[in-house]
Amino acid sequence: MNFKTKTSLAISAAALLLLNACGDDSNKSSAPDEMEVTPTDSTTTNTNPTDSTEVPVQTDSTATPADTSAKDTSSTTTPPDEGSITPAQGKGLLVDDFEDGDNYSATIDNYWYTYSDNDNDGASVITTPVNEDGDMVAGAVNNGSKYALQVNYTLDKGDYEFDPYVGWGIQVAESDENGRFGGITYWYKGGAHEVHIEVSDVTDYDVHLAKLKASRTWTQAVIRFKDLVQGGWGETVAFDAKHIKAISFQAKGSAKVYSDSLFIDNIYLQDTSEVEKDQPDMTINDPVIPTVEFTEAEITVTSPLQAKAMKYLNKGVNFTNWLENANGKFKKFVFDETDVQLLADNGIKSLRLPIDLDLYATNRNEFVKDTTGTVELAFDDSTLFTVLDSFVEWTGKHNMSFVIDYHEYDNGYNTTTATNDKYIQMMAETWKHVAAHYAENTREDIFFELLNEPDMSNGKVTADQWTVAAQAMIDSIRTVDKTHSILFGDAQWYSISLLAKRTPFTDDNIIYVIHTYEPFAFTHQGGSWTDYATIHDIPFPYDPAKWSTVSGDFGVTKSTATYVKNAIKNYYKTGSKEAILEQILKAKKWAATNNVPVIINEFGALSLRSTAESRLNYLTAMREICDTLQIPWTHWGYTGDFSLFEGDLKGTKLIDGIAEALKLND
């Protein structure tokens, strides 16, 4: 998943958690990490994409006033006419209009500072104009004013593990008086960036922010504090304007070295009376519940593999945000036998372990680049089989099945590598190596899942391309192990619609897999890596008594993607058990027609912005659907934001109501 998940973990300031959550079909997209605010007046945009769900840690905002990584002595010659921007005025507070030309704000009584990723081994550079003494000054503009805050930067990750970044900001004195502010406006021209409104209640760098597109003309950003979202990797904290401690900006990049600049002018904190109010834009409809009819014959699978799937792959759980991470090579046991025992004691029958298997191929890149055929793939067996063998032992001891899920958040398999025979060979050889290790193991409840959600970040690999790679892995596994069952899910995030069009593989020991997170407006509300980041309080099922005529009551903003707005306006048609059943039934009918089993090994609902009652309603509906269609299920995940168990990381006990919703004790 791109995002699945998805599932949060607070770790040290030197590293951050990769969020995860999977989706299905058209609702799964490579979405930005945070809310993206569409410029109001931009005529052109040129974004610097940052699709990673790993957000760099900001250095402490106590940086020195002129903390530039390099000095920029650019000329202050007045540029050509750039039009005219609106002066900031009203009941609020002008933070800085930069007309004094320096880096000091008289109204805030503090200095602007800069920071970069250099302290975390990054190589990014941020510069500002400076005066003859080397002090930071504002840049010359011709937009109706004389000066604006100017930064020039090059984003270069260097040896930094995550996405490169630079930033700049100003500290604000906390005050009850600041509680009167309800939003911020400013004018800008230049690269894509984030605005961070930092509050002292946030102690883990998971700041409240909005994301702005690039604009090559002067554009006004108008951001309500109620529309800010946190990055998503830390503790959820309610925003309180009284506790604002800094206003800062950040430009982020990716692996590609990228240079740009940005001017910011007329920064203004809006009084709550000046903040735009939400207006009625929806109607409250009665629910439209589809009639779903089918015969027993249409869902019956007589293959012995169906019985095996029901016996071993029902009532399962995923361990999440660990070994599947882009930097997730095993170092220590985050989860261990105590977690397996806790699952088993609470009625969980199957463990799916997402793990990026090719991280253990020590010469992976060399092998893929080799054109001579002389490089043999080598593996760090000591590390790989320390973790896999341990879970084989522990699941066997506690009577749980075990799924080895080749699951890569680095998106190594993508539209480029999907056409690279050597990359496909690398994946096939990796699976052959793992399968050979377990070929003599007599347990029939060990399963090999080929690759989770192929091209999971983008979903652009086609079903035909994925079939070629999957067949190569199947053939490779079968050269050493003809016994253990293989799990296969289709392209586009284990799409139901693609599977329903597929001709099954000739191998008769394959179990087919789908993922579903419908209705996405409910299951992913508040997901910072999705376009649903600001959405909240969507109930399940849809209930007119809990609905509103104002989409803003559910977190819809001006910048909310159109498809998200439409999904919420049409939720009265999709927010029911029957609507979910209608979609899953397509996969089950296909399975019955081809006499092969189908399972769901990812579903779940984020706990960030939904109620416990609605989540239990959703889980009950999913379990009832699976019982009706005889589809084994595995929930995403164990702890975190998609959780069945309480606990920040390791589980402590089942969340109240989960056992009854999922019938774990039956």
C-alpha positions as a printed Julia matrix, in Angstrom:
666×3 Matrix{Float64}:
   0.0     0.0     0.0
   1.02    3.67   -0.58
   0.05    4.25    1.54
  -1.7     2.09    4.08
  -2.16    2.01    6.43
  -1.58    2.54    6.27
  -0.27    2.5    11.54
   2.05    4.99   13.09
   5.23    4.72   15.1
   7.09    7.47   16.89
  10.83    7.01   16.72
  13.91    9.1    17.32
  14.47   12.51   15.81
  17.07   11.02   13.48
  14.61    8.75   11.68
  10.93    8.61   10.89
   8.25    6.06   10.35
   6.98    5.04    6.96
   3.2     5.12    7.07
   1.32    2.45    5.28
  -2.15    1.58    4.19
  -3.34   -0.33    1.19
  -6.27    0.34   -1.06
  -8.0    -1.17   -4.06
  -8.7    -0.09   -7.6
  -9.21    3.55   -8.53
  -9.34    4.78   -4.96
  -5.69    3.91   -4.4
  -3.4     6.63   -5.62
   0.06    7.98   -5.1
  -1.26   10.78   -2.99
   0.71   13.58   -1.33
   1.65   13.12    2.3
  -0.18   16.21    3.47
  -3.03   18.49    2.55
  -2.26   20.31   -0.68
  -3.61   23.84   -0.97
  -4.38   24.91   -4.51
  -3.15   28.44   -5.23
  -5.97   30.9    -5.74
  -4.45   33.0    -8.51
  -1.77   30.85  -10.09
  -1.6    30.75  -13.85
   1.07   28.08  -14.02
   2.34   25.45  -11.64
   5.56   23.5   -11.62
   5.54   21.14   -8.67
   8.5    19.44   -7.16
   6.92   16.04   -6.38
   7.52   14.45   -3.0
   5.54   11.22   -2.88
   7.43    9.61   -0.03
   5.47    8.98    3.12
   8.63    9.48    5.15
   8.86   13.05    6.37
  12.25   14.48    7.36
  12.7    15.66   10.88
  12.95   19.41   11.17
  15.89   20.72   13.1
  15.05   22.71   16.17
  13.51   26.08   15.39
  15.95   27.82   17.69
  18.38   28.09   14.78
  20.35   31.29   14.6
  18.8    34.22   12.73
  21.2    34.0     9.79
  21.62   30.22    9.81
  22.21   29.86    6.08
  24.15   26.93    4.66
  25.76   29.27    2.15
  25.72   32.99    1.44
  23.88   34.54   -1.49
  24.95   38.02   -2.41
  22.4    38.38   -5.2
  21.82   41.85   -6.55
  18.96   43.81   -5.07
  18.24   45.43   -8.42
  14.49   45.93   -8.79
  13.06   43.17  -11.03
  10.55   43.8   -13.85
   6.96   44.62  -12.97
   5.32   41.53  -11.41
   1.82   42.88  -10.91
   0.41   43.98   -7.6
  -0.42   41.92   -4.51
  -2.99   42.79   -1.87
  -1.7    44.46    1.3
  -2.35   42.47    4.48
  -4.67   44.39    6.77
  -7.65   43.82    9.05
  -8.37   42.7    12.61
  -5.59   40.13   12.52
  -1.83   40.54   12.8
   0.69   41.35   10.08
   3.56   39.0    10.84
   5.91   40.58    8.32
   5.68   42.5     5.05
   9.5    42.68    4.79
   9.39   46.32    3.72
  12.2    47.14    6.15
  14.38   44.87    4.01
  15.87   42.89    6.89
  15.15   39.54    8.59
  13.53   41.0    11.7
   9.79   41.2    12.39
   8.85   44.08   14.64
   5.35   42.74   15.32
   6.64   39.32   16.34
   9.83   40.76   17.84
  12.01   38.01   16.46
  14.31   37.07   13.59
  13.79   34.78   10.64
  16.02   31.69   10.63
  16.88   28.93    8.17
  17.69   25.24    8.54
  18.52   22.27    6.35
  19.04   18.5     6.39
  22.81   18.88    6.84
  22.69   17.77   10.47
  21.16   14.49    9.27
  23.86   13.86    6.63
  21.88   15.54    3.87
  23.57   17.77    1.3
  20.84   20.34    0.68
  21.78   24.01    0.52
  19.63   27.02    1.39
  20.79   30.56    0.73
  19.31   34.03    1.15
  20.41   37.46    0.03
  22.83   38.99    2.53
  24.14   42.47    3.14
  27.77   43.58    3.12
  28.17   42.31    6.67
  26.89   38.88    5.69
  23.58   39.32    7.5
  20.41   37.88    6.01
  18.21   40.43    4.23
  15.0    40.37    2.21
  15.03   40.13   -1.58
  13.96   42.88   -3.97
  10.58   42.45   -5.67
   8.29   44.55   -7.82
   4.82   43.35   -6.86
   3.5    46.54   -5.33
   6.01   46.3    -2.51
   9.79   46.59   -2.44
  10.9    43.49   -0.57
   9.93   39.89    0.2
  11.56   37.03    2.05
  13.7    35.24   -0.54
  15.25   31.78   -0.3
  17.19   29.89   -2.94
  17.84   26.21   -2.43
  19.16   22.97   -3.83
  17.61   19.78   -2.46
  20.16   16.99   -2.33
  19.68   14.02   -0.01
  23.4    13.23    0.08
  23.73   10.47    2.68
  20.42   11.31    4.35
  18.13    8.31    4.61
  14.91   10.13    3.79
  13.76   12.92    1.51
  15.96   16.04    1.51
  14.63   19.31    2.9
  15.37   22.92    3.72
  13.31   25.31    5.78
  12.95   28.76    7.23
  10.75   30.3     9.9
  10.22   32.63   12.79
   9.51   31.9    16.43
   6.31   33.23   18.02
   5.7    33.89   21.69
   2.93   31.65   23.03
  -0.02   33.67   24.29
  -3.69   33.26   25.07
  -4.15   36.28   22.82
  -3.1    34.11   19.87
  -6.27   32.09   20.36
  -8.11   34.75   18.37
  -6.31   33.71   15.18
  -8.08   31.28   12.87
  -5.93   31.21    9.76
  -2.93   32.51    7.88
  -2.54   34.22    4.5
   0.55   35.12    2.54
   1.66   35.76   -1.02
   4.32   33.65   -2.7
   6.07   33.0    -5.99
   8.28   30.0    -6.68
   8.63   26.37   -5.73
   6.31   23.93   -4.02
   6.51   24.08   -0.26
   4.78   23.44    3.04
   3.71   25.95    5.65
   4.03   24.69    9.21
   2.1    26.22   12.1
   4.03   24.8    15.03
   2.39   24.45   18.43
   4.09   23.52   21.67
   1.64   20.64   22.22
   3.45   18.71   19.47
   6.63   17.21   20.9
   7.55   14.71   18.18
   7.95   17.01   15.14
   4.59   15.87   13.7
   3.62   19.48   13.05
   0.37   20.87   11.67
   0.84   21.89    8.07
  -0.56   22.6     4.63
   1.12   21.89    1.31
   1.32   24.49   -1.45
   1.84   23.91   -5.15
   4.51   25.78   -7.06
   3.45   28.98   -8.76
   5.51   31.09  -11.14
   3.27   34.11  -10.63
   2.45   35.85   -7.35
  -0.25   33.8    -5.66
  -2.09   34.2    -2.38
  -2.26   31.26    0.0
  -5.3    31.37    2.29
  -5.21   28.63    4.91
  -7.66   28.08    7.73
  -6.2    26.52   10.85
  -9.13   24.08   10.93
  -7.85   22.65    7.63
  -4.3    21.96    8.79
  -3.23   18.34    9.14
  -0.32   16.68   10.87
   2.27   14.71    8.95
   0.85   11.51   10.39
   3.8     9.65   11.92
   3.47   10.92   15.47
   0.86   11.48   18.13
  -2.36   13.14   17.01
  -2.66   16.52   18.74
  -5.56   18.97   18.56
  -4.49   22.32   17.15
  -4.66   25.2    19.63
  -3.73   28.64   18.29
  -2.92   29.8    21.82
   0.1    27.51   21.73
   1.59   28.63   18.4
   5.35   28.77   18.89
   6.6    29.19   15.32
   5.54   29.81   11.74
   7.82   28.04    9.32
   8.1    26.9     5.73
   9.75   23.84    4.24
  10.73   22.72    0.74
  11.17   18.96    0.28
  12.64   16.9    -2.5
  13.32   13.33   -3.55
  16.28   11.34   -4.82
  16.77   13.72   -7.75
  18.89   16.8    -7.02
  16.59   19.77   -7.51
  17.08   23.54   -7.33
  14.46   26.26   -7.0
  13.69   29.51   -5.21
  10.78   31.04   -3.36
   9.62   34.55   -2.44
   7.13   35.03    0.4
   5.46   38.31    1.23
   2.75   39.89    3.41
   2.39   37.1     5.99
  -0.79   37.73    7.96
  -2.57   35.91   10.79
  -6.32   36.15   10.29
  -8.67   36.98   13.11
 -11.3    34.24   13.47
 -13.92   36.74   12.28
 -12.04   37.03    8.98
 -11.81   33.31    8.28
 -14.12   32.07    5.56
 -17.09   30.07    6.88
 -18.3    26.79    5.42
 -21.52   27.0     3.42
 -24.25   24.37    2.82
 -23.35   22.39   -0.3
 -24.95   18.97    0.2
 -28.35   17.45    0.75
 -29.21   14.85    3.38
 -30.44   11.82    1.46
 -31.94    8.55    2.54
 -29.42    5.72    2.12
 -29.41    4.0    -1.25
 -28.64    0.37   -0.49
 -28.05   -1.94   -3.45
 -29.94   -5.22   -3.7
 -27.33   -7.96   -3.91
 -28.58  -11.37   -5.0
 -26.73  -14.58   -5.82
 -27.24  -18.31   -5.7
 -25.23  -20.81   -3.69
 -23.88  -22.26   -6.92
 -22.5   -18.84   -7.91
 -20.21  -18.72   -4.88
 -19.35  -22.39   -4.32
 -15.74  -23.49   -4.8
 -15.22  -27.26   -4.59
 -11.45  -27.29   -5.0
  -9.62  -28.85   -1.99
  -7.56  -25.66   -1.92
 -10.68  -23.76   -0.81
 -10.92  -25.92    2.3
  -7.21  -25.38    2.94
  -7.63  -21.61    2.66
 -10.59  -21.61    5.04
  -8.7   -23.77    7.52
  -5.46  -21.83    7.61
  -5.98  -18.31    6.24
  -9.09  -17.15    8.06
  -8.98  -14.77   11.03
  -5.53  -13.42   10.25
  -3.54  -10.31   11.12
  -0.66   -8.4     9.49
   2.41   -7.17   11.34
   2.78   -3.67    9.9
   5.37   -0.9     9.58
   8.4    -3.01   10.18
  10.13   -5.32    7.72
   8.32   -3.98    4.66
   9.66   -0.45    5.12
  12.07    0.98    2.57
  14.73    0.84    5.28
  13.19   -2.19    6.95
  15.99   -4.76    6.79
  15.84   -6.78   10.0
  17.95   -5.43   12.85
  16.07   -6.59   15.92
  12.74   -8.14   16.83
  10.17   -5.39   16.98
   7.57   -8.18   17.15
   8.41  -11.58   18.61
   6.93  -14.67   20.21
   5.09  -12.64   22.83
   3.12  -10.98   20.04
   2.43  -14.29   18.32
   1.19  -15.75   21.58
  -1.0   -12.7    22.25
  -2.58  -13.1    18.81
  -3.15  -16.81   19.27
  -4.59  -16.39   22.75
  -7.15  -13.98   21.31
  -8.36  -16.22   18.51
  -6.13  -15.07   15.63
  -5.34  -18.06   13.4
  -2.98  -16.67   10.76
   0.0   -14.31   10.64
   0.93  -12.45    7.46
   4.47  -11.08    7.71
   5.16   -8.27    5.21
   8.91   -8.35    4.48
  10.93   -6.85    1.65
  12.79  -10.0     0.66
  15.14   -8.43   -1.86
  16.68   -6.24    0.86
  18.56   -9.41    1.83
  20.06   -9.85   -1.65
  23.45   -8.36   -0.87
  24.43   -7.68   -4.49
  20.96   -6.91   -5.85
  21.94   -3.84   -7.86
  25.05   -5.46   -9.26
  23.01   -8.49  -10.33
  20.34   -6.37  -12.03
  22.95   -4.34  -13.93
  24.95   -7.39  -15.03
  24.77   -8.05  -18.77
  27.28  -10.91  -18.86
  25.32  -13.44  -16.85
  28.34  -14.05  -14.62
  27.02  -12.4   -11.43
  25.22  -14.78   -9.08
  22.71  -13.37   -6.63
  24.01  -13.55   -3.05
  22.03  -13.33    0.18
  22.47  -12.33    3.79
  21.08  -15.65    4.99
  22.05  -15.13    8.59
  19.81  -12.1     8.86
  17.0   -13.24    6.57
  16.46  -16.64    8.08
  16.97  -15.48   11.64
  13.71  -13.59   11.35
  11.8   -15.99    9.05
  12.77  -19.16   10.9
  11.84  -17.57   14.2
   8.31  -16.84   13.0
   8.03  -20.28   11.45
   8.91  -21.72   14.86
   6.65  -19.4    16.86
   3.59  -19.72   14.63
   3.96  -23.49   14.62
   4.23  -23.55   18.39
   1.07  -21.45   18.77
  -0.97  -23.18   16.04
  -1.03  -20.27   13.61
  -0.41  -20.38    9.87
   2.38  -18.25    8.43
   2.38  -16.18    5.23
   5.69  -14.86    3.92
   4.6   -11.72    2.09
   7.17  -10.2    -0.29
   6.22   -6.59    0.43
   8.32   -3.62   -0.72
   7.7    -0.01    0.21
  10.67    1.12   -1.86
   8.56    0.38   -4.96
  11.44   -1.47   -6.55
   9.05   -3.2    -8.92
   7.61   -0.42  -11.08
   6.93    0.53  -14.68
  10.66    0.66  -15.41
  11.74   -2.56  -13.74
   8.63   -4.37  -14.98
  10.25   -4.39  -18.43
  13.71   -5.27  -17.1
  14.33   -9.0   -17.48
  17.18   -8.89  -14.98
  15.04   -7.27  -12.3
  12.34   -9.89  -12.81
  15.02  -12.58  -12.64
  16.24  -11.05   -9.37
  12.75  -11.33   -7.85
  12.38  -14.89   -9.12
  15.79  -15.91   -7.78
  14.95  -14.34   -4.44
  11.8   -16.42   -4.15
  13.65  -19.55   -5.27
  16.16  -18.98   -2.5
  13.45  -18.6     0.16
  11.36  -21.49   -1.16
  14.36  -23.81   -1.24
  14.95  -23.09    2.44
  11.43  -24.3     3.31
  10.99  -26.96    0.65
  11.54  -29.79    3.13
   9.39  -28.24    5.83
   6.36  -30.52    6.26
   4.03  -27.78    7.49
   1.29  -27.25    4.96
   0.31  -23.95    6.52
   3.33  -21.99    5.29
   2.43  -19.81    2.3
   4.45  -17.82   -0.23
   2.86  -14.51   -1.33
   4.55  -13.45   -4.58
   4.54   -9.65   -4.25
   2.22   -7.34   -2.38
   0.44   -4.79   -4.6
   2.81   -4.64   -7.58
   3.96   -1.07   -8.26
   2.26   -0.14   -5.04
   3.22    3.55   -5.11
   1.84    4.29   -8.55
  -0.31    1.36   -9.69
   0.75    1.86  -13.31
   2.2    -1.6   -13.99
  -0.31   -3.42  -16.21
  -1.88   -6.78  -15.51
  -0.04   -8.25  -18.51
   3.32   -6.97  -17.28
   2.65   -8.29  -13.79
   1.63  -11.68  -15.18
   5.05  -12.06  -16.8
   6.85  -11.33  -13.52
   4.49  -13.47  -11.46
   4.86  -16.43  -13.79
   8.65  -16.13  -13.55
   8.43  -16.24   -9.75
   5.98  -19.16   -9.79
   8.22  -21.15  -12.13
  11.26  -20.35  -10.01
   9.56  -21.46   -6.79
   8.34  -24.69   -8.37
  11.85  -25.72   -9.36
  12.58  -26.26   -5.67
   9.19  -26.55   -3.92
   6.09  -28.07   -5.49
   4.21  -28.41   -2.21
   3.63  -25.1    -0.49
   0.76  -22.96   -1.74
   1.41  -19.64   -3.47
  -0.68  -16.47   -3.0
  -1.27  -14.15   -5.97
  -2.95  -10.76   -6.08
  -3.45   -8.7    -9.23
  -2.03   -5.36  -10.32
  -3.45   -2.01   -9.19
  -3.32   -2.8    -5.5
  -4.76   -6.33   -5.76
  -7.64   -5.07   -7.83
 -10.96   -6.9    -7.79
 -11.85   -5.74  -11.28
  -8.56   -6.92  -12.79
  -8.81  -10.29  -11.07
 -12.33  -10.74  -12.42
 -10.92  -10.45  -15.96
  -8.01  -12.83  -15.4
  -7.44  -16.36  -16.65
  -6.04  -18.33  -13.68
  -2.49  -19.66  -13.83
  -2.06  -23.29  -14.79
  -0.48  -24.05  -11.41
  -3.31  -25.58   -9.36
  -1.77  -24.72   -6.0
  -2.36  -20.96   -6.12
  -4.73  -19.05   -3.85
  -5.92  -15.7    -5.22
  -5.98  -12.55   -3.12
  -7.84   -9.24   -3.14
  -7.53   -6.15   -0.98
 -10.44   -3.88   -0.2
 -10.72   -0.69    1.79
 -14.15    0.38    0.6
 -15.74    2.72    1.35
 -12.45    4.61    1.12
 -14.01    7.84    2.4
 -14.65    6.03    5.66
 -11.62    3.74    5.98
  -8.99    6.35    5.1
 -10.37    9.56    6.57
  -7.53   11.46    8.19
  -4.82    9.53    6.33
  -2.07   12.12    5.9
  -0.64   10.34    2.85
  -3.99   10.42    1.03
  -6.29   13.07   -0.41
  -8.54   12.36    2.6
  -6.11   13.95    5.08
  -8.54   16.61    6.33
 -11.63   14.4     6.28
 -13.17   13.36    9.61
 -16.29   12.01   11.3
 -17.63   10.01    8.33
 -19.86    7.38    9.98
 -20.33    3.76    9.01
 -22.85    2.89    7.89
 -24.21    6.07    6.33
 -26.86    7.52    8.61
 -29.0    10.56    7.67
 -29.25   11.46   11.35
 -25.45   11.81   11.47
 -25.12   13.64    8.15
 -24.92   17.34    7.34
 -25.72   19.74    4.54
 -22.23   21.23    4.96
 -19.36   19.16    3.61
 -17.0    21.3     5.68
 -18.42   19.58    8.76
 -16.58   16.49    7.51
 -13.32   18.33    6.8
 -13.87   19.21    3.14
 -11.96   22.33    2.17
 -11.55   24.4    -0.97
  -8.43   22.44   -1.77
  -9.98   19.0    -1.29
  -9.67   16.95   -4.46
 -12.83   16.88   -6.55
 -13.1    13.1    -6.46
 -12.97   13.2    -2.66
 -15.72   15.82   -2.53
 -17.82   13.66   -4.84
 -17.15   10.54   -2.77
 -18.47   12.29    0.34
 -21.48   13.76   -1.43
 -22.32   10.29   -2.78
 -21.55    8.45    0.45
 -25.25    7.73    0.95
 -24.85    5.27   -1.96
 -21.59    3.63   -0.88
 -21.61    3.64    2.92
 -23.29    0.3     3.54
 -22.42   -3.36    4.01
 -24.36   -4.19    0.85
 -22.29   -1.77   -1.24
 -19.1    -3.48   -0.05
 -20.6    -6.92   -0.62
 -21.54   -5.98   -4.17
 -17.88   -5.34   -5.0
 -16.4    -8.36   -3.23
 -19.01  -10.64   -4.81
 -17.41  -10.0    -8.21
 -14.21  -11.66   -7.02
 -16.06  -14.54   -5.4
 -18.12  -15.27   -8.5
 -14.91  -15.31  -10.55
 -13.37  -17.72   -8.05
 -16.39  -20.02   -8.21
 -16.44  -19.94  -12.01
 -12.78  -20.97  -12.11
 -13.01  -23.25   -9.04
 -10.15  -21.52   -7.24
 -10.12  -19.96   -3.75
 -10.01  -16.23   -3.16
  -9.07  -14.54    0.11
  -8.91  -10.97    1.46
  -5.65  -10.37    3.27
  -5.92   -6.62    3.69
  -8.85   -4.56    4.94
  -9.29   -2.18    7.83
 -10.21    1.35    8.89
  -8.0     4.12   10.22
  -8.7     5.13   13.79
  -7.47    8.7    13.31
 -10.74   10.5    12.53
 -13.49    7.9    12.86
 -15.45    6.78   15.9
 -14.93    3.45   17.64
 -18.6     2.64   17.07
 -18.3     3.13   13.31
 -15.11    1.05   13.12
 -16.78   -1.82   14.95
 -19.77   -1.53   12.61
 -17.39   -1.73    9.64
 -15.48   -4.75   11.0
 -18.74   -6.52   11.75
 -19.92   -5.88    8.2
 -16.66   -7.18    6.71
 -16.75  -10.32    8.84
 -20.37  -10.99    7.91
 -19.57  -10.54    4.21
 -16.65  -12.96    4.45
 -18.75  -15.5     6.36
 -21.51  -15.27    3.77
 -19.16  -15.68    0.81
 -16.79  -18.12    2.53
 -13.8   -15.86    2.01
 -10.91  -16.13    4.5
  -9.73  -12.78    5.85
  -6.6   -11.16    7.27
  -6.85   -7.72    8.85
  -4.41   -4.85    8.35
  -3.02   -4.67   11.0
  -2.02   -5.6    14.53
  -1.26   -2.26   16.27
  -0.98    1.33   15.07
  -3.62    3.35   13.27
  -5.19    0.28   11.66
  -5.25   -1.8    14.79
  -7.08   -4.62   16.5
  -4.96   -4.45   19.64
  -4.2    -1.63   22.02
  -0.57   -0.54   22.24
   1.63    2.0    20.48
   3.71   -0.76   18.9
   3.49   -4.06   20.71
  -0.03   -5.13   21.51
  -1.31   -5.31   25.06
  -4.92   -6.46   24.62
  -7.73   -6.55   22.11
  -9.55   -3.27   21.64
 -12.99   -3.4    23.24
 -15.6    -4.86   20.91
 -13.16   -6.39   18.39
 -13.63   -9.98   19.54
 -17.39   -9.73   19.13
 -17.21   -7.88   15.79
 -14.87  -10.45   14.25
 -16.18  -13.49   16.17
 -12.64  -14.37   17.22
 -13.71  -16.79   19.91
 -16.04  -18.86   17.71
